[in-house]
Amino acid sequence: MITQIFLFGIGGAEALIMLIIGLAILLIIFLVLRGLTLWYWKIDTIVSNQAKQIKLLQEMIEAVKKSNT
């Protein structure tokens, strides 16, 4: 692959810069699509509701333990 890049007249530094820019673009696309997916499927809301349920269940367990002693 590296030899093919050099055949097209692209130097090592230029190839590295292109690679970094390409990876940055892919990262940005990934983050945008991830945000859209989380928003569409309401995953962030579901996780928040589950955290609230866990807290309430822990409070209920503590109340039951106190009433049994």
C-alpha positions in Angstrom: 0.0 0.0 0.0 2.8 2.4 0.9 4.6 1.7 -2.4 1.4 2.5 -4.3 1.1 5.8 -2.5 4.6 6.7 -3.5 3.9 5.7 -7.1 1.2 8.4 -7.3 3.7 11.1 -6.2 2.4 11.4 -2.7 5.2 11.8 -0.1 5.3 10.2 3.3 4.4 13.4 5.2 1.5 14.2 2.8 0.2 10.6 3.1 0.3 10.9 6.9 -1.5 14.2 6.9 -4.2 12.7 4.5 -4.5 9.7 6.9 -5.0 12.0 9.9 -7.5 14.1 8.1 -9.4 11.1 6.9 -9.5 9.6 10.4 -10.7 12.9 11.8 -13.5 13.0 9.3 -14.5 9.5 10.1 -14.6 10.2 13.8 -16.8 13.3 13.3 -19.2 11.2 11.1 -19.3 8.5 13.7 -20.0 10.9 16.5 -22.8 12.6 14.6 -24.4 9.3 13.6 -24.1 8.0 17.1 -25.9 11.1 18.5 -28.7 10.7 15.9 -29.1 7.1 16.8 -29.2 7.7 20.5 -31.7 10.5 20.0 -33.9 8.5 17.6 -34.2 5.4 19.7 -34.4 7.5 22.9 -31.6 5.5 24.4 -30.4 8.4 26.6 -33.9 8.7 28.1 -34.2 4.9 28.6 -30.8 4.9 30.5 -31.9 7.9 32.7 -35.2 6.1 33.5 -33.4 2.9 34.4 -31.1 4.8 36.8 -34.2 6.3 38.5 -35.7 2.9 38.8 -32.6 1.5 40.3 -32.4 4.3 42.9 -36.1 3.8 43.8 -35.6 0.0 44.1 -32.6 0.6 46.4 -34.7 2.9 48.6 -37.5 0.3 48.7 -35.0 -2.4 49.8 -33.6 -0.2 52.5 -37.2 0.6 53.7 -38.0 -3.1 53.8 -34.8 -3.9 55.7 -35.6 -1.2 58.3 -39.2 -2.4 58.8 -38.0 -6.0 59.2 -35.6 -5.2 62.0 
